[in-house]
Amino acid sequence: MLIGKRISGRYKILEVIGGGGMANVYLAKDMILEREVAMKVLRFDFSNDDEFIKRFRREAQSATSLAHPNVVSIYDVGEEDGIYYIVMEYVDGQTLKQYIQQFAPIHPRKAVNIMVQIVSAIQHAHDNHIIHRDIKPHNILIDHHGNVKVTDFGIAMALSSTTITQTNSVLGSVHYLSPEQARGGLANNKSDIYSIGIVLFELLTGRLPFDGESAISIALKHLQSETPSPKRWNPDIPQSLENIILKATAKDSFHRYDSAEEMEKDLETAFDVSRISEPRFSIPEDFEATKAIPIITNEDIEQSKIEDTIVHSTIDNQKEEPKKNIKQNKKQAKKEKKPKKQKSKLAIFIITTFIILITASVAAFTIIPPMMLPKDIEVPDVSGETYEDAVDILYENGFEVGEPVLVSDEEIEEGYVIKTIPSASEITKEGATITIYESTGKEKVVLDDYVGKNIDRVKSILEIKGFTIDVKEESNEVENAGTILTQSPEIGVEVIPSEETIEFTVSSGPKLEKIENFVGKSKSQVDEYVSSNGFTSIESEEYSNDIPIGHLISQLPEVGTEVVPKDTTLQLVYSLGPEPEPPKKVEKTVEIPYEPEEEGQELVVKISIDDAENSISETYEEFKIIGPQTKRLEFIIAPDESAFYQITIDNKVVASETIPYPEE
């Protein structure tokens, strides 16, 4: 089971969206480019065939050279643990086969629009020396806007030298097989054109031109039977469009279109007034290849009579010879008469034989065929019957029954007939194959794995399909809000959308915590709340006349806000108590004495101050004097503190004093 598996660490397989005889197709997600892709995975029973794997790789890689709006783009080719895969563009739509089953017969103009896109894609492939070899509606995708994409180029070519015995796959392809492929010859660009013609036939009529109980019987019809007129089932088809089908599906590829481009030009002009009622396409007679029975003319008959007359005249002349010679020539005359009589009988026999052959030929072509042709009979209405009863009714009426087409239907129960192709009351030949459209009941959907996906997107998709959705939320510390945690029914269960309620448990994100009010609480109390709930915090302080020192003044986020603690940082402001009185500036004038040992001697004066801004250990000011001076000092004194100064001359303290904080 590949669902949920990640291939090459990049492509996560989401669900199965299709499959065939040699590969399964999955919807996957490219985890690097964040886009949906289609991933075709080779069936495991082919994964050990070295020759096939080699061709698969080579041809799949060659298909990457195709870049056309109507060709599915190939993004990647690879292998992991025996899983061989091709990653390609995902087309949100359906196969052309499903489209035909839903809407056939398609309006001629719509059919031409589809075919022009297909033919353009095939011509692009041919220009790149790639022959598709397996063109059929199953390998053509159409989106909701009518855009067509052709797929399966590389794989079809890799398959050309390998025999596949998947019965359904053979039957699915042989309906579109060219005569040269049916006889085991090599496919070429005109083989693709033949298959395109069959697809156009099916688009316009809703049926296939050749059908049968086995692949061999269908292949023989491709080889031996001319393509029937599609106007028999859809009279609205213009002659120009029928001619395109007849030319594209000519048995001899010599009479088909020389290129897909030539066919495209014919399609584009199919509705021109000059072409609507053009003569019906017919293949020129090949006189070299056809050898008819020779026709006996009057001249031939006259010539036979002349020869007969000559024979008898000779005999008569011999009888008129003298009697004397009779005895001598009697024996000789008898000998001569006998062969001449035999020659006359032979001429009569030849003439009679030719007349019989001509009569038989005329009868064979005019009288016998009508007697042997199947009768025209009306298709009975078996809609609403069980499939088994419908088969019995059709057999009783002289029809053959093909493989049923299984289609979901909102009204008709499972196992009952929706319709037939050809339709009820339609006149067709006795022994014709009738296709029954059998109801599978209301459309069933296989539930995907929605765990881990966003509920909004999943809900919208499922509601479009007709499901009822029930959502329950629960907190989750790991998954983001909106992420689906569980689902019921589980993945892989097949359900009817209109009758099913899908229950999802969805993450509401981590549990939310309401911010409590801690204003006025002590720092130890706040610290306990922060650590126990997983918050982080940023702290600051400021003065407050109302909040005691060390207690909380304010907090952010505000009280009552719901937050995820682990993702939230609290901003906390603590009190420093009442703001103290500011420092005061005190000025004092001091006298500096001059007492030199010698007159005129320079003395070095140092002043040191200890206050709110200065330290006594550092020199506040230093200068020289040659006489007494007066100095004005400034002190910054904090409340309940004092200042101090000291003056030294030549390292001797000459003055010092403590200055108190001034009272008001």
Sequence and secondary structure as in RCSB ss.txt:
>XXXX:A:sequence
MLIGKRISGRYKILEVIGGGGMANVYLAKDMILEREVAMKVLRFDFSNDDEFIKRFRREAQSATSLAHPNVVSIY
DVGEEDGIYYIVMEYVDGQTLKQYIQQFAPIHPRKAVNIMVQIVSAIQHAHDNHIIHRDIKPHNILIDHHGNVKV
TDFGIAMALSSTTITQTNSVLGSVHYLSPEQARGGLANNKSDIYSIGIVLFELLTGRLPFDGESAISIALKHLQS
ETPSPKRWNPDIPQSLENIILKATAKDSFHRYDSAEEMEKDLETAFDVSRISEPRFSIPEDFEATKAIPIITNED
IEQSKIEDTIVHSTIDNQKEEPKKNIKQNKKQAKKEKKPKKQKSKLAIFIITTFIILITASVAAFTIIPPMMLPK
DIEVPDVSGETYEDAVDILYENGFEVGEPVLVSDEEIEEGYVIKTIPSASEITKEGATITIYESTGKEKVVLDDY
VGKNIDRVKSILEIKGFTIDVKEESNEVENAGTILTQSPEIGVEVIPSEETIEFTVSSGPKLEKIENFVGKSKSQ
VDEYVSSNGFTSIESEEYSNDIPIGHLISQLPEVGTEVVPKDTTLQLVYSLGPEPEPPKKVEKTVEIPYEPEEEG
QELVVKISIDDAENSISETYEEFKIIGPQTKRLEFIIAPDESAFYQITIDNKVVASETIPYPEE
>XXXX:A:secstr
  TT EETTTEEEEEEEEE SSEEEEEEEETTTTEEEEEEEE GGGTT HHHHHHHHHHHHHHTT   TTB  EE
EEEEETTEEEEEEE  SEEEHHHHHHHH S  HHHHHHHHHHHHHHHHHHHHTT       GGGEEEETTS EEE
  HHHHHHGGGS    HHHHHHHHTT  HHHHTT    HHHHHHHHHHHHHHHHHSS S   SSHHHHHHHHHHS
    GGGT TTS HHHHHHHHHHT SSGGGS S HHHHHHHHHTTT HHHHT         TTT        HHH
HHHHHHHHHHHHHHHHHHHTS GGGHHHHHHHHHHHHHHHHHHHHHHHHHHHHHHHHHHHHHHHHHTHHHHHS  
EEE    TTSBHHHHHHHHHHTT EE   EEE  SSS TTBEEEEES TT EEETT EEEEEEE SS  EE    
TTSBHHHHHHHHHHHT EEEEEEE  SSS TTBEEEEES TT EE GGG EEEEEEE  S  EE    TT BHHH
HHHHHHHHT EEEEEEE  SSS TTBEEEEES TT EE GGG EEEEEEE  S     EEEEEEEEE    SSTT
  EEEEEEEESSS  TTS SEEEEESS EEEEEEEEE TT EEEEEEEETTEEEEEEEEE    
